[in-house]
Amino acid sequence: MATICATVSPEAKKPKSITINGFRISTQKLPILKADPIEEMTQKLGIAPPEMIFGDNYVAIEHEKSNWGIDFNAFDALDLVDKTGQSMLQVAYSGEWQKSREKTHEGIKEVVKPFDWSYSTDYKGTLHPNARPFEPTTKPIPIELLKRPDPILFFDEVVLYEDELADNGITMLSCKIRVMPGRLLLLTRFFMRLDHVLIRLRDTRVYVDFATGEVIREYLSKECEYEKVRQMLAATRDDIPAFLRDPNRLSEILPLVEKHSERLVLGD
């Protein structure tokens, strides 16, 4: 087994980072974008961004010797939102949402076009240029290893964007990463709850074994009609409103829609 060599950057510096066995993990958390960067992002994306857009936030994993890296950021995630309107949830709220966006973006021409206003994305991260691609695998992330009580050397939670869907629910994309001496796990989660309509979760997990250089990426998509979830919860003694705000608990009961895994091994 390779010797673990870890160095952590001072807390005061941005971004936060840790380096273990040639893997550098970095995170950055800054305030929501101001008007000018939002307008620039709007023009580049071709759609109006969410209410709270953390365009400078990111999580990155890099393997310096093999020139491999993957990062998670708001722009690339939003660039995968359906911009044709074909996936748009056709409910009464859509008109209300569009009016709120027209008011928010007064003065910006042609901002509100038909698109998926729930900001649903199947974003799995952005591979760095010339990075080796993943290949399909049936090998799962080793959950038992992650359950071990290993010390956590580095942890962060980074929100990329959030929107309250005109006060009719919530949509959020966030990343959590924890680094142990032998491995790391990153979870990027898209959570959308449109009240009385639909609940949706899309999770991307990235697992790295520092000793072997193995990287596994797993994508899961789960969703269910809002009222069906309420019916499932009706027979329990759970606090239903609190349950519906908790994506971790919802993940346990939402039916699986899609799942696939990919893998690669990085050499020295």
KOLRO-702873 format. One record per residue: residue in three letters; x, y, z of N, C-alpha, C in turn; residue number from 1. Coordinates in Angstrom, 1 decimal, decimal comma, m for minus. Atoms other than C-alpha are relative to their C-alpha. Layout:
N
{ala {X Y Z} {X Y Z} {X Y Z} NUM},
...
END
This chain:
268
{met {0,8 m1,2 0,0} {0,0 0,0 0,0} {0,9 1,2 0,0} 1},
{ala {m0,8 m1,2 0,1} {1,3 3,4 m0,9} {m0,1 0,8 1,3} 2},
{thr {m0,1 m0,8 m1,1} {2,4 5,8 1,8} {m0,9 1,2 m0,2} 3},
{ile {0,9 m1,2 0,1} {m0,2 8,6 2,5} {0,8 1,2 0,3} 4},
{cys {m0,7 m1,2 m0,2} {1,3 12,0 2,1} {m1,1 1,1 m0,2} 5},
{ala {1,1 m1,0 0,2} {m1,3 14,8 2,8} {0,5 1,4 0,5} 6},
{thr {m0,2 m1,4 m0,5} {m1,0 18,6 3,0} {m1,3 0,7 m0,2} 7},
{val {1,3 m0,8 0,0} {m3,9 20,9 3,7} {0,4 1,5 m0,1} 8},
{ser {m0,3 m1,5 0,1} {m3,9 24,6 2,6} {m0,5 0,7 1,2} 9},
{pro {0,5 m0,7 m1,1} {m4,4 27,2 5,3} {m1,5 0,4 m0,2} 10},
{glu {1,4 m0,2 0,1} {m8,1 27,8 6,1} {m0,3 1,4 m0,6} 11},
{ala {0,3 m1,3 0,5} {m7,9 31,5 5,2} {0,1 0,1 m1,5} 12},
{lys {m0,1 m0,1 1,5} {m7,0 30,8 1,6} {m1,1 m0,5 m0,8} 13},
{lys {1,0 0,5 1,0} {m9,4 30,4 m1,3} {0,7 m0,5 m1,3} 14},
{pro {0,9 1,0 m0,5} {m9,9 27,8 m2,6} {0,6 m0,8 1,1} 15},
{lys {m0,5 1,0 m1,0} {m9,6 25,2 0,2} {0,5 m1,2 m0,8} 16},
{ser {m0,5 1,2 0,8} {m7,6 22,2 m0,9} {0,8 m0,9 0,9} 17},
{ile {m0,8 1,0 m0,6} {m5,9 19,0 0,2} {0,6 m0,8 m1,1} 18},
{thr {m0,7 0,8 0,9} {m3,4 16,9 m1,6} {0,4 m1,3 0,6} 19},
{ile {m0,3 1,3 m0,6} {m3,1 13,1 m1,0} {0,4 m0,9 m1,2} 20},
{asn {m0,5 1,0 1,0} {m0,9 10,7 m3,0} {m0,2 0,5 m1,5} 21},
{gly {0,1 m0,6 1,4} {m0,9 13,0 m6,1} {m1,4 0,4 m0,4} 22},
{phe {1,4 m0,5 0,2} {m4,7 13,7 m5,9} {m0,2 1,3 0,7} 23},
{arg {0,3 m1,3 m0,6} {m5,5 17,4 m5,3} {m1,5 0,2 0,0} 24},
{ile {1,5 m0,2 m0,1} {m9,1 18,1 m4,1} {m0,1 1,5 0,4} 25},
{ser {0,2 m1,5 m0,2} {m10,2 21,8 m4,2} {m1,5 0,3 0,1} 26},
{thr {1,3 m0,6 0,0} {m13,4 23,6 m3,3} {0,0 1,5 0,2} 27},
{gln {0,1 m1,5 m0,2} {m14,5 27,2 m3,5} {m1,4 0,4 0,2} 28},
{lys {1,4 m0,5 m0,4} {m17,5 28,9 m1,9} {0,1 1,5 0,1} 29},
{leu {0,1 m1,4 0,0} {m18,2 32,5 m2,8} {m1,5 0,5 0,0} 30},
{pro {1,4 m0,4 0,0} {m21,3 34,7 m2,6} {m0,7 m0,1 m1,4} 31},
{ile {0,8 0,1 1,2} {m24,1 34,6 m5,2} {0,5 1,1 m1,0} 32},
{leu {m0,5 m0,9 1,0} {m23,3 36,3 m8,5} {m0,8 1,3 0,1} 33},
{lys {0,7 m1,3 0,1} {m24,1 40,0 m8,9} {m0,5 0,2 m1,4} 34},
{ala {0,8 m0,2 1,2} {m26,0 41,6 m11,7} {0,8 m0,2 m1,3} 35},
{asp {m0,7 0,1 1,3} {m23,3 41,9 m14,4} {0,4 m1,4 m0,3} 36},
{pro {m0,3 1,4 0,3} {m22,0 38,3 m14,1} {m1,2 m0,8 m0,3} 37},
{ile {1,3 0,7 0,3} {m25,6 37,1 m14,1} {m0,4 0,2 m1,4} 38},
{glu {0,4 m0,4 1,4} {m26,3 39,0 m17,3} {0,9 m0,7 m1,0} 39},
{glu {m1,0 0,6 0,9} {m23,1 37,6 m18,9} {m0,3 m1,5 m0,1} 40},
{met {0,4 1,4 0,0} {m24,1 34,0 m17,8} {m1,3 m0,2 m0,8} 41},
{thr {1,3 0,2 0,7} {m27,6 34,5 m19,2} {0,2 0,0 m1,5} 42},
{gln {m0,3 m0,1 1,5} {m26,3 35,5 m22,6} {0,7 m1,2 m0,5} 43},
{lys {m0,8 1,2 0,4} {m23,9 32,6 m22,7} {m0,9 m1,3 0,0} 44},
{leu {0,9 1,2 m0,1} {m26,5 30,0 m21,6} {m1,2 0,0 m0,9} 45},
{gly {1,2 m0,2 0,8} {m29,4 31,4 m23,5} {m1,3 m0,3 0,7} 46},
{ile {1,1 0,1 m0,8} {m31,7 30,9 m20,6} {0,2 0,8 1,3} 47},
{ala {m0,2 m0,8 m1,2} {m32,4 32,8 m17,4} {0,5 m0,9 1,1} 48},
{pro {m0,5 0,9 m1,0} {m30,4 31,4 m14,5} {m0,9 0,0 1,2} 49},
{pro {0,8 0,1 m1,2} {m31,9 30,3 m11,1} {0,1 1,3 0,8} 50},
{glu {0,0 m1,1 m0,9} {m32,7 32,8 m8,4} {1,3 0,2 0,7} 51},
{met {m1,2 m0,1 m0,7} {m29,6 32,0 m6,5} {1,0 m0,8 m0,7} 52},
{ile {m0,9 0,6 0,8} {m26,7 31,3 m8,7} {1,4 0,2 0,5} 53},
{phe {m1,3 m0,1 m0,6} {m23,3 30,6 m7,2} {1,1 m0,4 m1,1} 54},
{gly {m0,8 0,2 1,2} {m21,3 30,9 m10,4} {1,5 m0,2 0,2} 55},
{asp {m1,4 0,1 m0,3} {m17,9 31,1 m8,8} {0,3 m1,3 0,9} 56},
{asn {m0,2 1,2 m0,8} {m18,4 27,9 m6,7} {0,4 m1,2 m0,8} 57},
{tyr {m0,4 1,2 0,7} {m16,8 24,6 m7,6} {0,6 m1,0 0,9} 58},
{val {m0,7 1,1 m0,6} {m15,5 21,3 m6,5} {0,9 m0,7 m1,1} 59},
{ala {m0,9 0,6 1,0} {m12,5 19,8 m8,3} {0,8 m1,1 0,6} 60},
{ile {m0,9 1,1 m0,3} {m10,5 16,5 m8,2} {1,0 m0,1 m1,1} 61},
{glu {m1,0 0,1 1,1} {m7,2 16,4 m10,1} {1,1 m1,0 0,4} 62},
{his {m1,2 0,9 m0,2} {m4,5 13,8 m10,5} {1,1 0,5 m0,9} 63},
{glu {m1,0 m0,9 0,7} {m1,5 15,8 m11,4} {0,9 m0,8 m1,0} 64},
{lys {m0,9 0,7 0,9} {0,8 13,1 m12,9} {m0,6 m0,5 m1,3} 65},
{ser {0,7 0,5 1,2} {m1,8 11,7 m15,3} {m0,7 1,1 m0,7} 66},
{asn {0,7 m1,2 0,6} {m3,2 15,2 m16,2} {m1,5 m0,3 m0,1} 67},
{trp {1,4 0,3 m0,1} {m6,6 13,9 m15,2} {m0,7 0,9 1,0} 68},
{gly {0,8 m0,8 m1,0} {m9,3 16,0 m13,5} {m1,5 0,0 m0,4} 69},
{ile {1,4 m0,2 0,1} {m13,0 16,5 m13,0} {m0,4 1,1 0,9} 70},
{asp {0,5 m1,1 m0,9} {m14,8 19,5 m11,6} {m1,5 0,1 m0,2} 71},
{phe {1,5 m0,2 0,0} {m18,4 20,4 m10,8} {m0,3 1,5 0,2} 72},
{asn {0,3 m1,5 m0,1} {m19,7 24,0 m11,5} {m1,3 0,2 m0,5} 73},
{ala {1,3 m0,3 0,3} {m22,9 25,7 m12,0} {m0,3 0,2 m1,5} 74},
{phe {0,2 m0,3 1,4} {m22,5 26,9 m15,6} {m0,2 m1,3 m0,8} 75},
{asp {0,1 1,2 0,8} {m21,8 23,5 m17,1} {m1,2 m0,8 0,4} 76},
{ala {1,3 0,7 m0,4} {m24,7 22,0 m15,1} {m1,2 0,6 m0,6} 77},
{leu {1,1 m0,7 0,6} {m27,1 24,6 m16,3} {0,0 m0,1 m1,5} 78},
{asp {0,0 0,1 1,5} {m25,9 24,2 m19,9} {m0,6 m1,3 m0,5} 79},
{leu {0,7 1,3 0,4} {m27,4 20,7 m19,8} {m1,5 0,1 0,2} 80},
{val {1,5 m0,1 m0,1} {m30,9 22,0 m18,9} {m0,6 0,1 m1,4} 81},
{asp {0,7 0,0 1,3} {m33,3 21,4 m21,7} {m0,4 1,4 m0,4} 82},
{lys {0,3 m1,4 0,4} {m33,5 24,7 m23,7} {m1,0 0,0 m1,1} 83},
{thr {1,0 0,0 1,1} {m36,2 23,6 m26,2} {m1,4 0,1 0,6} 84},
{gly {1,4 0,0 m0,6} {m39,1 23,5 m23,7} {m0,7 m1,4 m0,1} 85},
{gln {0,7 1,3 0,2} {m39,8 19,8 m24,6} {m0,1 m0,7 1,4} 86},
{ser {0,0 0,7 m1,3} {m39,0 18,7 m21,0} {m0,7 0,8 1,0} 87},
{met {0,6 m0,9 m0,9} {m40,8 21,6 m19,4} {m1,2 m0,6 0,7} 88},
{leu {1,2 0,5 m0,7} {m43,3 20,6 m16,7} {m1,2 0,9 m0,3} 89},
{gln {1,1 m0,7 0,5} {m46,6 21,7 m18,2} {m1,1 0,1 1,2} 90},
{val {0,9 m0,2 m1,1} {m48,4 23,0 m15,0} {m0,3 1,5 0,1} 91},
{ala {0,5 m1,3 m0,1} {m50,2 26,1 m14,0} {1,2 0,9 0,5} 92},
{tyr {m1,1 m0,8 m0,6} {m47,0 27,3 m12,1} {0,9 0,6 m1,1} 93},
{ser {m0,9 m0,4 1,0} {m45,1 27,7 m15,3} {m0,2 1,5 m0,4} 94},
{gly {0,3 m1,4 0,3} {m46,9 31,0 m16,2} {0,4 0,9 1,1} 95},
{glu {m0,4 m0,8 m1,2} {m46,3 32,3 m12,7} {1,5 0,2 0,1} 96},
{trp {m1,4 0,0 0,0} {m42,7 31,4 m12,9} {0,6 0,9 m1,1} 97},
{gln {m0,5 m0,9 1,1} {m42,2 33,1 m16,3} {m0,2 1,5 0,4} 98},
{lys {0,2 m1,4 m0,3} {m43,8 36,3 m15,0} {1,1 0,5 1,0} 99},
{ser {m1,0 m0,4 m1,0} {m41,4 36,3 m12,0} {1,4 0,2 m0,6} 100},
{arg {m1,3 m0,1 0,6} {m38,4 35,8 m14,3} {0,0 1,3 m0,9} 101},
{glu {0,1 m1,3 0,8} {m39,6 38,7 m16,6} {0,3 1,2 0,8} 102},
{lys {m0,2 m1,1 m1,0} {m39,7 41,0 m13,6} {1,5 0,0 0,5} 103},
{thr {m1,4 0,1 m0,5} {m36,3 39,8 m12,3} {1,0 0,5 m1,0} 104},
{his {m0,9 m0,4 1,0} {m34,6 40,3 m15,6} {m0,4 1,1 m1,0} 105},
{glu {0,5 m1,1 0,8} {m36,2 43,5 m16,8} {1,3 0,7 m0,6} 106},
{gly {m1,1 m0,7 0,6} {m33,9 45,2 m19,3} {0,9 m1,0 m0,8} 107},
{ile {m0,8 1,0 0,7} {m32,4 41,9 m20,6} {m0,9 m0,6 m1,1} 108},
{lys {0,9 0,4 1,1} {m33,9 41,2 m24,0} {0,0 m1,6 m0,2} 109},
{glu {0,2 1,4 0,5} {m35,2 37,7 m25,0} {0,6 m1,0 1,0} 110},
{val {m0,6 0,9 m1,0} {m34,2 36,1 m21,7} {m1,0 m1,2 0,3} 111},
{val {1,0 1,1 m0,4} {m37,4 34,1 m20,9} {m0,5 m0,7 m1,3} 112},
{lys {0,4 0,8 1,1} {m37,7 31,5 m23,6} {m0,6 m1,3 0,5} 113},
{pro {0,4 1,3 m0,4} {m39,4 28,1 m23,4} {1,2 m0,9 0,4} 114},
{phe {m1,0 1,0 m0,4} {m37,1 25,8 m21,4} {m0,5 m0,6 1,3} 115},
{asp {0,4 0,7 m1,2} {m37,2 23,5 m18,5} {0,3 0,8 1,3} 116},
{trp {m0,1 m1,0 m1,1} {m37,9 26,0 m15,7} {0,3 m0,7 1,3} 117},
{ser {m0,3 0,7 m1,3} {m37,3 23,3 m13,0} {1,5 m0,1 0,1} 118},
{tyr {m1,4 0,1 0,0} {m33,6 23,5 m14,0} {0,6 m1,4 0,2} 119},
{ser {m0,4 1,4 m0,1} {m33,4 19,7 m14,1} {1,2 m0,3 m0,9} 120},
{thr {m1,3 0,3 0,7} {m29,9 18,5 m15,1} {0,5 m1,4 0,3} 121},
{asp {m0,7 1,3 m0,2} {m28,2 15,1 m15,5} {1,5 0,2 0,0} 122},
{tyr {m1,5 m0,4 m0,1} {m24,8 16,8 m14,9} {0,7 m1,0 0,8} 123},
{lys {m0,9 1,0 m0,7} {m22,1 14,3 m14,0} {1,4 0,5 0,2} 124},
{gly {m1,3 m0,6 m0,2} {m19,2 16,7 m13,8} {0,6 0,3 m1,4} 125},
{thr {m0,7 m0,5 1,2} {m16,8 18,3 m16,3} {1,4 m0,6 0,0} 126},
{leu {m1,3 0,5 0,2} {m13,8 16,3 m17,4} {0,9 1,1 m0,5} 127},
{his {m1,0 m1,0 0,5} {m10,7 18,4 m17,9} {0,5 m0,3 m1,4} 128},
{pro {m0,4 0,3 1,3} {m9,4 18,8 m21,4} {1,1 m1,1 m0,1} 129},
{asn {m0,9 1,1 0,2} {m7,5 15,7 m22,6} {0,0 m1,0 1,1} 130},
{ala {0,1 1,0 m1,0} {m8,5 13,8 m19,5} {m0,5 m1,4 m0,5} 131},
{arg {0,4 1,3 0,4} {m8,9 10,0 m19,9} {m1,5 m0,1 0,3} 132},
{pro {1,4 0,2 m0,2} {m12,6 9,2 m20,3} {m0,3 m1,2 0,9} 133},
{phe {0,5 1,2 m0,7} {m14,6 6,8 m18,1} {m0,4 m1,0 m0,9} 134},
{glu {0,6 1,1 0,7} {m15,6 3,4 m19,3} {m1,0 m0,7 0,8} 135},
{pro {1,1 0,7 m0,7} {m18,8 1,5 m18,5} {0,5 m1,1 0,9} 136},
{thr {m0,4 1,1 m0,9} {m18,5 m0,9 m15,6} {m1,2 m0,5 0,8} 137},
{thr {1,0 0,5 m0,9} {m20,6 m3,1 m13,4} {0,5 0,0 1,5} 138},
{lys {m0,6 0,0 m1,4} {m18,3 m2,7 m10,4} {m0,6 1,1 0,8} 139},
{pro {0,6 m1,1 m0,8} {m20,0 m0,8 m7,6} {1,0 0,8 0,9} 140},
{ile {m0,8 m0,7 m1,0} {m18,7 1,8 m5,3} {0,1 m0,8 1,3} 141},
{pro {m0,2 0,9 m1,2} {m17,3 m0,1 m2,2} {m0,6 0,7 1,3} 142},
{ile {0,7 m0,7 m1,2} {m19,9 1,1 0,4} {0,6 m0,4 1,3} 143},
{glu {m0,5 0,5 m1,3} {m18,4 m1,1 3,1} {1,3 0,7 0,4} 144},
{leu {m1,2 m0,8 m0,3} {m15,1 0,7 2,9} {m0,3 1,4 0,5} 145},
{leu {0,4 m1,3 m0,3} {m16,8 4,0 3,1} {m0,7 0,1 1,4} 146},
{lys {0,6 0,1 m1,3} {m18,6 2,9 6,3} {1,0 m0,1 1,1} 147},
{arg {m1,0 0,1 m1,0} {m15,4 2,4 8,1} {0,2 1,3 0,8} 148},
{pro {m0,1 m1,2 m0,7} {m14,8 4,9 10,9} {1,4 0,7 m0,2} 149},
{asp {m1,2 m0,6 0,3} {m11,8 6,4 9,2} {m0,1 1,5 0,3} 150},
{pro {0,0 m1,5 m0,2} {m10,8 10,0 10,1} {m0,3 0,8 m1,3} 151},
{ile {0,3 m0,9 1,2} {m12,2 12,7 7,8} {1,0 1,1 0,0} 152},
{leu {m1,0 m1,0 0,1} {m9,3 14,8 6,7} {m0,5 1,3 m0,6} 153},
{phe {0,5 m1,2 0,7} {m11,3 17,2 4,6} {m1,5 m0,2 m0,4} 154},
{phe {1,4 0,1 0,3} {m15,0 17,9 4,2} {m0,5 1,4 m0,5} 155},
{asp {0,6 m1,3 0,4} {m17,0 20,6 2,3} {m1,3 m0,3 m0,6} 156},
{glu {1,3 0,1 0,7} {m20,5 21,2 1,0} {m0,2 1,3 m0,7} 157},
{val {0,0 m1,1 0,9} {m20,9 23,5 m1,9} {m1,3 0,1 m0,8} 158},
{val {1,2 m0,2 0,8} {m24,2 24,9 m3,4} {0,4 0,6 m1,3} 159},
{leu {m0,2 m0,6 1,3} {m24,1 25,6 m7,1} {m1,1 0,9 m0,5} 160},
{tyr {1,1 m0,9 0,3} {m27,6 26,9 m7,6} {m1,2 m0,5 0,7} 161},
{glu {1,2 0,3 m0,7} {m31,0 27,1 m6,0} {m1,1 0,9 m0,5} 162},
{asp {1,2 m0,8 0,4} {m34,5 28,3 m6,9} {m1,2 m0,5 0,7} 163},
{glu {1,2 0,4 m0,7} {m37,8 28,3 m5,1} {m1,2 m0,2 m0,9} 164},
{leu {1,0 0,3 1,0} {m39,8 27,8 m8,3} {m1,3 0,8 0,2} 165},
{ala {1,1 m1,0 m0,3} {m42,0 30,9 m7,7} {m0,8 m0,4 1,2} 166},
{asp {0,6 0,4 m1,3} {m42,7 29,7 m4,1} {m0,9 m1,2 m0,1} 167},
{asn {0,8 1,2 0,1} {m44,1 26,4 m5,3} {0,9 m1,3 0,2} 168},
{gly {m0,9 1,1 m0,2} {m41,2 24,2 m4,3} {1,4 0,4 0,1} 169},
{ile {m1,4 m0,3 0,0} {m37,5 24,0 m4,6} {0,8 m0,8 m1,0} 170},
{thr {m1,0 0,7 0,8} {m34,7 23,1 m7,0} {1,3 0,4 0,4} 171},
{met {m1,4 m0,3 m0,5} {m31,1 22,8 m5,9} {1,0 m1,0 m0,6} 172},
{leu {m1,1 0,8 0,4} {m27,8 21,5 m7,2} {1,1 0,3 1,0} 173},
{ser {m1,1 m0,2 m1,0} {m25,1 20,9 m4,5} {0,9 m1,1 m0,1} 174},
{cys {m1,1 1,0 m0,1} {m21,9 19,0 m3,9} {0,4 m0,2 1,4} 175},
{lys {m0,6 0,3 m1,3} {m20,6 17,3 m0,8} {1,2 m0,9 m0,3} 176},
{ile {m1,2 0,9 0,2} {m17,1 15,8 m0,6} {0,6 m0,2 1,4} 177},
{arg {m0,8 0,3 m1,2} {m15,3 14,0 2,2} {1,2 m0,9 m0,4} 178},
{val {m1,3 0,6 0,3} {m11,7 12,9 2,1} {0,5 m0,7 1,2} 179},
{met {m0,6 0,8 m1,1} {m10,4 10,0 4,3} {1,5 m0,3 m0,4} 180},
{pro {m1,4 0,3 0,3} {m6,7 8,8 4,4} {0,1 m0,9 m1,2} 181},
{gly {m0,2 0,9 1,0} {m7,3 6,1 1,9} {m0,9 0,2 m1,3} 182},
{arg {1,0 m0,1 1,1} {m10,2 7,3 m0,3} {m0,8 1,3 0,2} 183},
{leu {0,9 m1,1 m0,1} {m12,7 10,0 m1,1} {m1,3 m0,4 m0,6} 184},
{leu {1,3 0,2 0,6} {m16,4 10,2 m1,9} {m0,6 1,4 m0,3} 185},
{leu {0,6 m1,2 0,4} {m18,0 13,1 m3,8} {m1,5 m0,3 m0,3} 186},
{leu {1,4 0,1 0,4} {m21,8 13,4 m4,1} {m0,5 1,3 m0,5} 187},
{thr {0,7 m1,2 0,6} {m23,4 15,9 m6,5} {m1,4 m0,4 m0,1} 188},
{arg {1,4 0,3 0,0} {m27,1 16,0 m6,0} {m0,9 1,1 m0,6} 189},
{phe {1,1 m0,9 0,5} {m29,9 17,6 m8,0} {m1,3 m0,4 0,7} 190},
{phe {1,2 0,2 m0,7} {m33,0 17,9 m5,9} {m1,1 0,9 m0,4} 191},
{met {1,1 m0,9 0,4} {m36,3 19,2 m7,2} {m1,3 m0,5 0,6} 192},
{arg {1,4 0,3 m0,5} {m39,7 19,2 m5,4} {m0,9 1,1 m0,5} 193},
{leu {1,1 m1,0 0,5} {m42,6 20,9 m7,3} {m1,2 m0,5 0,7} 194},
{asp {1,1 0,4 m0,9} {m45,4 20,9 m4,8} {m1,2 m0,4 m0,8} 195},
{his {1,2 0,6 0,6} {m48,4 18,7 m5,8} {0,2 m0,5 m1,4} 196},
{val {m0,3 0,5 1,3} {m46,6 17,7 m9,0} {1,0 m1,1 0,0} 197},
{leu {m1,1 0,9 0,2} {m43,3 15,9 m8,9} {1,2 0,2 1,0} 198},
{ile {m1,2 0,0 m0,8} {m40,3 15,0 m6,7} {1,1 m0,7 m0,8} 199},
{arg {m1,0 0,6 0,9} {m37,0 14,3 m8,5} {1,4 0,1 0,7} 200},
{leu {m1,3 0,0 m0,6} {m33,5 13,3 m7,3} {1,0 m0,6 m1,1} 201},
{arg {m1,0 0,5 1,0} {m30,4 12,9 m9,6} {1,4 0,1 0,7} 202},
{asp {m1,2 0,1 m0,8} {m27,2 11,8 m7,8} {1,1 m0,5 m0,9} 203},
{thr {m1,2 0,4 0,6} {m23,7 11,6 m9,2} {1,0 m0,2 1,2} 204},
{arg {m1,1 0,3 m1,0} {m21,1 9,9 m6,9} {1,3 m0,3 m0,7} 205},
{val {m1,3 0,3 0,5} {m17,4 9,9 m7,6} {0,8 m0,5 1,2} 206},
{tyr {m0,8 0,7 m1,0} {m15,3 7,5 m5,6} {1,5 m0,1 m0,5} 207},
{val {m1,5 0,1 0,4} {m11,4 7,6 m5,6} {0,7 m0,8 1,1} 208},
{asp {m0,9 0,8 m0,9} {m9,1 5,0 m4,1} {1,4 0,6 m0,2} 209},
{phe {m1,3 m0,7 0,1} {m5,8 6,9 m3,4} {1,1 m1,0 m0,3} 210},
{ala {m1,1 1,0 0,1} {m3,6 3,7 m3,2} {0,0 m0,6 m1,4} 211},
{thr {0,1 0,7 1,3} {m4,8 2,1 m6,5} {m0,2 1,0 m1,2} 212},
{gly {0,3 m0,9 1,1} {m5,8 5,2 m8,5} {m1,3 m0,3 m0,7} 213},
{glu {1,3 0,3 0,6} {m9,2 3,7 m9,2} {m1,0 1,1 0,3} 214},
{val {1,0 m1,1 m0,1} {m12,0 6,2 m9,9} {m1,3 m0,7 m0,5} 215},
{ile {1,3 0,6 0,4} {m15,7 5,0 m10,0} {m1,0 1,2 0,0} 216},
{arg {1,1 m1,1 0,0} {m18,5 7,4 m11,1} {m1,3 m0,7 m0,2} 217},
{glu {1,3 0,6 0,0} {m22,1 6,3 m10,4} {m1,1 1,1 m0,1} 218},
{tyr {1,1 m1,0 0,2} {m25,2 8,1 m11,6} {m1,3 m0,7 0,3} 219},
{leu {1,3 0,5 m0,4} {m28,7 7,5 m10,1} {m1,0 1,1 m0,3} 220},
{ser {1,1 m0,9 0,1} {m32,0 9,1 m11,1} {m1,2 m0,6 0,6} 221},
{lys {1,2 0,4 m0,6} {m35,1 8,8 m9,0} {m1,1 1,1 0,0} 222},
{glu {1,1 m1,0 0,0} {m38,5 10,5 m9,2} {m1,3 m0,7 0,2} 223},
{cys {1,3 0,5 m0,2} {m42,1 10,1 m8,3} {m1,0 1,1 0,1} 224},
{glu {1,0 m1,0 m0,2} {m45,4 12,0 m8,4} {m0,1 0,4 1,4} 225},
{tyr {0,1 m0,6 m1,4} {m45,8 14,3 m5,4} {m1,1 m0,7 0,8} 226},
{glu {1,1 0,6 m0,8} {m49,2 12,8 m4,3} {0,3 m1,4 0,3} 227},
{lys {m0,3 1,4 m0,3} {m47,9 9,2 m4,5} {1,0 0,0 1,1} 228},
{val {m0,9 0,0 m1,1} {m45,1 10,1 m2,2} {m0,7 0,3 1,3} 229},
{arg {0,8 m0,3 m1,1} {m47,6 11,7 0,2} {m0,8 m1,2 0,5} 230},
{gln {0,8 1,2 m0,4} {m49,7 8,5 0,1} {0,9 m1,0 0,7} 231},
{met {m0,9 0,9 m0,6} {m46,6 6,4 0,9} {0,3 0,4 1,4} 232},
{leu {m0,3 m0,5 m1,3} {m45,9 8,6 3,9} {m1,2 0,1 1,0} 233},
{ala {1,2 m0,2 m0,8} {m49,5 8,8 5,1} {m0,1 m1,1 1,1} 234},
{ala {0,2 1,1 m0,9} {m49,3 5,4 6,8} {1,1 0,0 1,1} 235},
{thr {m1,0 m0,1 m1,0} {m46,2 6,4 8,8} {m0,3 1,1 1,0} 236},
{arg {0,2 m1,0 m1,0} {m45,8 8,6 11,8} {1,0 1,2 m0,3} 237},
{asp {m0,9 m1,0 0,4} {m43,3 10,8 10,0} {m0,6 1,4 m0,1} 238},
{asp {0,4 m1,4 0,3} {m43,6 14,6 9,9} {0,1 0,2 m1,5} 239},
{ile {0,0 0,0 1,5} {m44,7 14,7 6,2} {0,7 1,2 m0,6} 240},
{pro {m0,6 m1,1 0,6} {m43,8 18,3 5,5} {1,6 0,0 0,2} 241},
{ala {m1,4 0,1 m0,2} {m40,3 17,8 7,0} {0,6 m1,0 m0,9} 242},
{phe {m0,5 1,0 0,9} {m39,8 14,6 5,1} {0,1 0,4 m1,4} 243},
{leu {0,0 m0,5 1,4} {m40,7 16,3 1,8} {1,1 1,0 m0,2} 244},
{arg {m1,1 m0,9 0,1} {m37,9 18,8 2,5} {1,4 m0,6 0,1} 245},
{asp {m1,2 0,7 m0,3} {m35,3 16,2 3,2} {0,4 m1,0 m1,1} 246},
{pro {m0,4 0,9 1,1} {m33,6 14,7 0,1} {0,6 m1,3 0,4} 247},
{asn {m0,6 1,3 m0,5} {m31,7 12,1 2,1} {m1,1 m1,0 0,3} 248},
{arg {1,0 0,9 m0,3} {m34,9 10,6 3,4} {m0,9 m0,4 m1,2} 249},
{leu {0,7 0,3 1,2} {m36,7 10,9 0,1} {0,7 m1,0 m0,9} 250},
{ser {m0,8 1,0 0,8} {m33,9 9,0 m1,6} {m0,3 m1,4 0,4} 251},
{glu {0,2 1,3 m0,5} {m34,8 6,0 0,5} {m1,3 m0,6 m0,6} 252},
{ile {1,3 0,5 0,4} {m38,4 5,8 m0,9} {m0,3 0,3 m1,5} 253},
{leu {0,3 m0,3 1,4} {m38,3 7,3 m4,4} {0,4 m1,2 m0,9} 254},
{pro {m0,3 1,1 0,9} {m38,4 4,7 m7,2} {1,2 0,4 m0,9} 255},
{leu {m1,1 m0,2 0,8} {m35,3 4,3 m9,3} {m0,4 0,0 m1,5} 256},
{val {0,3 m0,2 1,4} {m35,5 5,5 m12,9} {1,1 m0,4 m0,9} 257},
{glu {m1,2 0,3 0,8} {m32,0 5,2 m14,2} {1,2 m0,2 0,9} 258},
{lys {m1,3 0,2 m0,7} {m28,6 3,9 m13,0} {1,0 m0,5 m0,9} 259},
{his {m1,2 0,6 0,8} {m25,2 3,4 m14,6} {1,3 0,5 0,7} 260},
{ser {m1,3 m0,3 m0,6} {m21,6 3,3 m13,5} {1,1 0,0 m1,0} 261},
{glu {m1,1 m0,1 0,9} {m18,3 4,1 m15,1} {1,3 m0,1 0,9} 262},
{arg {m1,2 0,3 m0,8} {m14,7 3,4 m14,0} {1,3 0,3 m0,9} 263},
{leu {m1,3 m0,1 0,6} {m11,0 4,2 m14,8} {1,0 m0,2 1,1} 264},
{val {m1,1 0,1 m1,0} {m7,7 3,5 m13,1} {1,2 0,9 m0,5} 265},
{leu {m1,0 m1,0 0,3} {m5,1 6,3 m13,1} {1,4 m0,6 0,4} 266},
{gly {m1,3 0,5 m0,4} {m1,4 5,3 m13,2} {0,9 1,2 0,5} 267},
{asp {m0,9 m1,0 m0,5} {1,6 7,2 m11,8} {0,4 0,9 m1,1} 268},
END
